[in-house]
Amino acid sequence: MHVINNLVSLNKARKLYKEGKPFIPDFNDFIAGYNFYGEMEFTYKGITYGLMGVENEGVEFWGINTNKYEKFKNIEEFAKNAKINGKLVKDIWNEVENVNWLQ
């Protein structure tokens, strides 16, 4: 997994370092990144997915070069209900790669 260090907080990074674990952003780090940047992306099974806040309209979620497009009223609704291929994004998070803000 490609890691962007500033998605993992310093305190969490220290804890992971002491435990000998890699600095990989978990789903909560991803949500925190969205709350900071207002946009995020990740790759799942070779497809890049994007997430972007749209002022007064909610959160858009899409797969690049796919017909995947959903709109959620807020990030909380995304976190609870967003799915890819029938699986909740939060439940497949250990399989995603290249977590980042939109490039």
C-alpha positions in Angstrom: 0.0 0.0 0.0 1.3 3.4 -0.9 1.3 5.6 2.2 1.0 9.3 2.6 2.5 10.0 6.0 0.4 13.0 6.8 -2.8 11.0 6.7 -1.5 9.1 9.8 -1.4 11.4 12.8 1.9 11.9 14.6 0.6 10.1 17.8 -0.7 7.2 15.8 2.6 7.0 13.8 4.6 6.9 17.1 2.3 4.0 18.3 2.6 2.1 15.1 6.4 2.6 15.1 6.7 1.2 18.6 4.6 -1.8 17.5 6.7 -2.3 14.4 3.7 -1.7 12.1 3.7 0.3 8.9 2.2 3.8 8.8 -0.9 2.8 6.8 -4.0 5.0 7.0 -7.0 3.2 8.2 -10.6 4.0 7.2 -10.9 6.6 10.1 -7.7 8.3 8.8 -9.2 8.4 5.4 -12.3 10.1 6.7 -10.2 12.5 8.7 -8.2 13.2 5.5 -11.5 14.0 3.7 -12.6 16.3 6.5 -9.2 18.2 6.1 -8.8 18.2 2.3 -12.5 18.0 1.2 -11.5 15.4 -1.3 -9.7 12.0 -1.3 -8.9 9.1 -3.5 -7.9 5.4 -3.3 -7.4 2.4 -5.5 -9.3 -0.9 -5.1 -8.6 -3.8 -7.4 -6.9 -1.6 -9.9 -9.7 1.1 -10.1 -9.2 4.5 -8.6 -12.1 5.9 -6.7 -12.6 9.6 -5.8 -14.5 11.3 -3.1 -15.3 15.1 -3.2 -17.4 17.4 -1.2 -19.7 19.7 -3.2 -20.8 22.8 -1.4 -24.4 22.6 -0.3 -24.9 19.3 -2.2 -23.1 16.7 -0.1 -20.4 14.2 -1.1 -19.8 12.7 -4.5 -18.2 9.2 -4.8 -17.1 7.8 -8.2 -14.9 5.2 -9.8 -12.7 6.6 -12.6 -13.5 5.1 -16.0 -16.5 3.2 -14.5 -20.2 3.9 -14.3 -19.8 4.1 -10.5 -21.3 7.4 -9.2 -23.1 8.0 -5.9 -24.0 11.1 -4.0 -24.3 11.1 -0.2 -25.7 13.9 2.0 -22.5 14.1 4.1 -19.3 12.2 5.0 -21.0 10.3 7.8 -23.5 8.8 5.3 -20.7 7.9 3.0 -18.8 6.2 5.8 -21.8 4.2 6.8 -23.3 3.3 3.4 -20.7 3.6 0.5 -20.2 0.3 -1.3 -18.1 -1.1 -4.1 -19.4 -4.2 -5.8 -21.9 -4.7 -3.0 -19.3 -4.5 -0.2 -19.1 -1.6 2.2 -16.0 0.5 1.6 -15.1 0.4 5.3 -15.2 -3.5 5.2 -12.8 -3.7 2.3 -10.4 -1.0 3.5 -7.6 -3.5 4.2 -7.5 -4.2 0.4 -7.2 -0.6 -0.8 -4.0 1.1 -2.1 -2.7 4.5 -2.9 -4.8 6.5 -0.3 -4.3 10.1 -1.0 -6.0 13.4 -1.6 -7.1 13.9 -5.2 -4.1 14.3 -7.5 
